[in-house]
Amino acid sequence: MIEAHSLTKRFGERTAVDDLSFTVRPGIVTGFLGPNGAGKSTTMRMLLGLDAPTSGRAVVNGRHYADHRAPLHEVGAMLEARSVHTGRSAHHHLLALAATHGISRRRVEEVIDLVGLRAVARKRVGSFSLGMGQRLGIAGALLGDPATVILDEPVNGLDPEGIRWIRDLLKALAAEGRTVLVSSHLMSEMALTAEHLIVIGRGRLIADTSVAEFVARAAGEVVRVRTEEAERLHGLLAGPDVSVTTEEPGVLTVTGLGSERIGRIAAENSIALAELTPQQASLEEAFMQLTGDAVEYRTPAAHLVGAEGRAA
Ligand SMILES: Nc1ncnc2c1ncn2[C@@H]1O[C@H](COP(=O)(O)OP(=O)(O)OP(=O)(O)O)[C@@H](O)[C@H]1O
């Protein structure tokens, strides 16, 4: 379990994390989301005792990180910036880490296999690709078989197979009853991986909710209706809090009225419907809506869409 109590971090004039409180529970994957510069890494560093909060408290498994006698057994972490001696092999790096906690060689071999680095375990870390480095970071995080796992952007640099592997690994770790907190700016990835979300913008909490609730809350109710009498139905549905648009002939997109109500209005007026479909906004759309004001470094919209791999 991870608890942030009114965490605040200032760097000079800049407030990177602003009165942030949340709890991350065991047994599910919790996604930590926010636009670039939102304060995710700084928060994770405070959880791990690497940055001291200006005020507030970070507690992991009931204690400050620094108060754990054998922290690798409590919290396994991988932060974005890797601090690995590039001249060492993966095997040696993990052995050195294991030695600090009296962790056995056998466990080192186990995690090497678990992260799929067996074939390159004796190679110098300096020659590793970004994806291999991520796998090594995860091996280090899991070395102490910790109850809590904190990973900063773990899918960075991984290929599709690697991304799928991380997704399955995180879910398996949570299913074993561990607390799993994973940061990302990739909404689509979190939708597939996380069950719960903590969303921040400009260092402040924007949402602490399940993935399903997050989308529903941000998106509002949108229903697609197809009928040969679109024009007549349009007139019947229109109202002060209802917006009806026509994107293609015979198809209405209705916001502000539920599908049940639309179906009833159509029936009362003897309008046959060919389709009546509640739409779900994608997580990206929901995220954009919620964090719109909190984006620090804004990219032109077309670039943002492209970066997320979605068609306009
Ligand atoms: N050591 C530091 N000194 C000064 N400012 C800092 C420092 N570390 C972070 N910041 C600032 O604090 C804010 C939050 O940064 P942080 O790296 O925590 O965000 P993030 O959500 O992890 O972003 P990203 O997704 O880009 O990694 C940013 O405005 C950043 O410039």
PDBQT file of the ligand as one rigid body, heavy atoms in Angstrom, charges set to zero:
ROOT
HETATM    1  N1  LIG A 401      15.308  18.910  -9.961  1.00  0.00    +0.000 N 
HETATM    2  C1  LIG A 401      14.440  19.775 -10.467  1.00  0.00    +0.000 A 
HETATM    3  N2  LIG A 401      14.668  21.100 -10.436  1.00  0.00    +0.000 NA
HETATM    4  C2  LIG A 401      13.799  22.003 -10.919  1.00  0.00    +0.000 A 
HETATM    5  N3  LIG A 401      12.617  21.681 -11.470  1.00  0.00    +0.000 NA
HETATM    6  C3  LIG A 401      12.306  20.380 -11.535  1.00  0.00    +0.000 A 
HETATM    7  C4  LIG A 401      13.196  19.363 -11.049  1.00  0.00    +0.000 A 
HETATM    8  N4  LIG A 401      12.595  18.149 -11.242  1.00  0.00    +0.000 NA
HETATM    9  C5  LIG A 401      11.421  18.412 -11.837  1.00  0.00    +0.000 A 
HETATM   10  N5  LIG A 401      11.238  19.732 -12.008  1.00  0.00    +0.000 N 
HETATM   11  C6  LIG A 401      10.046  20.380 -12.609  1.00  0.00    +0.000 C 
HETATM   12  O1  LIG A 401       8.924  19.899 -11.934  1.00  0.00    +0.000 OA
HETATM   13  C7  LIG A 401       7.842  19.668 -12.824  1.00  0.00    +0.000 C 
HETATM   14  C8  LIG A 401       7.400  18.223 -12.739  1.00  0.00    +0.000 C 
HETATM   15  O2  LIG A 401       8.377  17.370 -13.328  1.00  0.00    +0.000 OA
HETATM   16  P1  LIG A 401       8.257  15.774 -13.366  1.00  0.00    +0.000 P 
HETATM   17  O3  LIG A 401       9.471  15.259 -14.041  1.00  0.00    +0.000 OA
HETATM   18  O4  LIG A 401       7.948  15.288 -12.010  1.00  0.00    +0.000 OA
HETATM   19  O5  LIG A 401       6.982  15.575 -14.288  1.00  0.00    +0.000 OA
HETATM   20  P2  LIG A 401       6.479  14.258 -15.037  1.00  0.00    +0.000 P 
HETATM   21  O6  LIG A 401       5.005  14.237 -14.866  1.00  0.00    +0.000 OA
HETATM   22  O7  LIG A 401       7.248  13.080 -14.557  1.00  0.00    +0.000 OA
HETATM   23  O8  LIG A 401       6.827  14.592 -16.529  1.00  0.00    +0.000 OA
HETATM   24  P3  LIG A 401       7.306  13.653 -17.726  1.00  0.00    +0.000 P 
HETATM   25  O9  LIG A 401       6.099  12.885 -18.172  1.00  0.00    +0.000 OA
HETATM   26  O10 LIG A 401       7.755  14.663 -18.732  1.00  0.00    +0.000 OA
HETATM   27  O11 LIG A 401       8.412  12.788 -17.181  1.00  0.00    +0.000 OA
HETATM   28  C9  LIG A 401       8.343  20.054 -14.197  1.00  0.00    +0.000 C 
HETATM   29  O12 LIG A 401       7.912  21.360 -14.465  1.00  0.00    +0.000 OA
HETATM   30  C10 LIG A 401       9.850  20.003 -14.055  1.00  0.00    +0.000 C 
HETATM   31  O13 LIG A 401      10.447  20.919 -14.913  1.00  0.00    +0.000 OA
ENDROOT
TORSDOF 0
